[in-house]
Amino acid sequence: MSIMNNGKTRVSNCESCEFYDYDEEYEEYVCSARLDQDEMANFLGGRTKGCPYYRYYDEYKSVHKQI
């Protein structure tokens, strides 16, 4: 999803988010962040600058602490 920010395009990358999980029931990736209806409507409608719950998922986080 591309979002305009002061004339510059900022990309929201769900694939690198901590809340982007595989749902076995639907057999697809979904956002597991708990958004209320207003937050979801604003995000999907492009009225936000980005997801307020986005957190970069670093699978090697614990390894970095050991070094």
C-alpha positions as CSV (number, residue, x, y, z in Angstrom):
1,M,0.0,0.0,0.0
2,S,1.4,3.4,-1.0
3,I,0.7,6.4,1.1
4,M,1.3,10.0,0.1
5,N,3.2,12.1,2.8
6,N,4.1,15.7,1.8
7,G,4.3,14.8,-1.8
8,K,6.5,11.8,-1.2
9,T,5.3,8.2,-1.4
10,R,5.8,6.1,1.7
11,V,5.2,2.4,1.5
12,S,3.6,0.4,4.2
13,N,5.1,-3.1,4.1
14,C,2.9,-5.6,5.9
15,E,5.1,-8.5,5.0
16,S,7.8,-7.2,7.5
17,C,5.3,-6.5,10.3
18,E,5.2,-8.5,13.5
19,F,1.4,-8.8,13.2
20,Y,1.4,-10.3,9.7
21,D,0.6,-14.0,10.4
22,Y,-0.6,-17.0,8.3
23,D,-4.2,-18.0,9.0
24,E,-4.5,-21.7,8.4
25,E,-8.3,-21.5,8.4
26,Y,-8.4,-19.0,5.5
27,E,-5.0,-20.3,4.0
28,E,-3.7,-16.7,3.6
29,Y,-1.7,-14.1,5.4
30,V,-3.7,-11.7,7.6
31,C,-3.0,-8.8,9.9
32,S,-3.5,-10.0,13.5
33,A,-3.4,-6.5,15.0
34,R,-6.6,-5.6,16.9
35,L,-8.1,-2.6,15.1
36,D,-11.5,-1.2,15.8
37,Q,-13.9,-0.5,12.9
38,D,-12.9,3.2,12.6
39,E,-9.2,2.5,12.6
40,M,-9.7,-0.3,10.0
41,A,-11.9,1.9,7.8
42,N,-9.3,4.8,7.9
43,F,-6.4,2.5,7.1
44,L,-8.1,0.7,4.2
45,G,-9.4,4.0,2.9
46,G,-5.9,5.5,2.8
47,R,-6.7,8.2,5.3
48,T,-3.8,7.4,7.6
49,K,-0.1,8.0,7.2
50,G,0.6,4.3,8.0
51,C,-0.4,1.6,10.3
52,P,-0.3,2.8,13.9
53,Y,0.5,-0.7,15.1
54,Y,3.3,-1.5,12.6
55,R,6.3,-3.1,14.3
56,Y,9.2,-4.5,12.3
57,Y,9.5,-8.2,12.8
58,D,13.2,-9.2,13.3
59,E,13.4,-13.0,13.7
60,Y,17.1,-12.6,14.7
61,K,16.4,-10.2,17.6
62,S,17.5,-12.6,20.3
63,V,20.7,-13.4,18.4
64,H,21.6,-9.7,18.2
65,K,21.4,-9.5,22.0
66,Q,23.8,-12.4,22.4
67,I,26.6,-10.8,20.3
